[in-house]
């Protein structure tokens, strides 16, 4: 049976809300996800929350989440829309919010033969971009997303939201550039980097599975030593004044070209 | 000569800050843009601010902006980082913030022969998506972005920021669906909609210039009566669990396919 909590001063509510903060997430090893669609995606991927907050159990998907949470030994908590709103940080929170244990996939556990496309990002700064890249990764059937060096936290509220649940379906590994390079070169794999300093059009290039698409930092692109390590540098044609694309958009345009060629 | 303002209580600072709010923007017909790159993009597109706030005039681009603002009869204002931060809403504000007059392009003023690709969005809700679509529009050389029905405000701080200056280079028109449809059918133009209810792959389809790419609402996609009006419905292949892409990502993948075929 669900517990009931309706006071914002309740310690569990305060604790859950603190997970909006990166430092607390790291200390607790827990993060928040919100919304029926995302939590259902998680459930179908075998991830259930330790704590599930809901204001209304009328929806069939909410009931399924409550049952799954309790079956797995977690706690379902009936609360109200005000508290959901405070946990969510939005005026119109989703119908459910879950507290999940953080998870990570070690680089060594990735099976590069499992997928023809892999996404790699270095020093990604924007959580919305990270989540959007995960969502694209899900759509193109990417084997995983490898985050190099100091990327933004994939468990931030904004990243989880932008991923629309893909955080739970696409493996995420974190590694230093050196560790990634050593792992990559220990097996087959074409490292493809997006660059402004090449004449090779991305549509004219040929991609060999497994293809690892490397996306550089939003403002600076990738550093020279990473570009030098790439097996292939390609550019996306730009006709406008700004000569730039959003990092998540550029990743998706590339990934769909690779998928189109390989599919 | 620049004025100097260092008190947050100054009415001009309060007025400028109020433009972060949609209601005030509408009342005043003014909006904020931030950052050397975006304001320089604007200047090169012939748009200078009525008020230019800066904390440090050491950068050559800042000096060029001050000169352009004053030449055009605007006011350059020397201030400090705290006030820039309050205007910007960010801890690390850009070096400059400008107050601009809102502008709009009437549908009737668009020249469909001017570009092979046009972007159309209906009921777009996320300002980051709107800005990102504008940025993509700049990159693919789109003739403009046409916003149908109740879209989010393209002059919001988030949309301007995500556009990275493309708000100033890509014409934006706003229209009802009916007005757009009448305008579209008064001349040549292929209306292409993204849909989950078709077997037509977007890469196998053929696009005839001018192509109008219609992107539906983030959560619901486009309504049936718009899909029925499309000359072509296409789908983007999705291999994952979620069966969805971010709206700005889907627009970009489509736009680059059209550009690749037409270029």
Interface residues (C-beta under 8 A of the other chain):
Chain A: X41 X44 X45 X128 X132 X135 X136 X137 X138 X139 X140 X141 X162 X164 X165 X166 X169 X170 X203 X236 X237 X238 X239 X240 X241 X242 X243 X244 X245 X246 X248 X249 X252 X253 X256 X257 X259 X260 X263
Chain B: X41 X44 X45 X128 X132 X135 X136 X137 X138 X139 X140 X141 X162 X164 X165 X166 X169 X170 X203 X236 X237 X238 X239 X240 X241 X242 X243 X244 X245 X246 X248 X249 X252 X253 X256 X257 X259 X260 X263
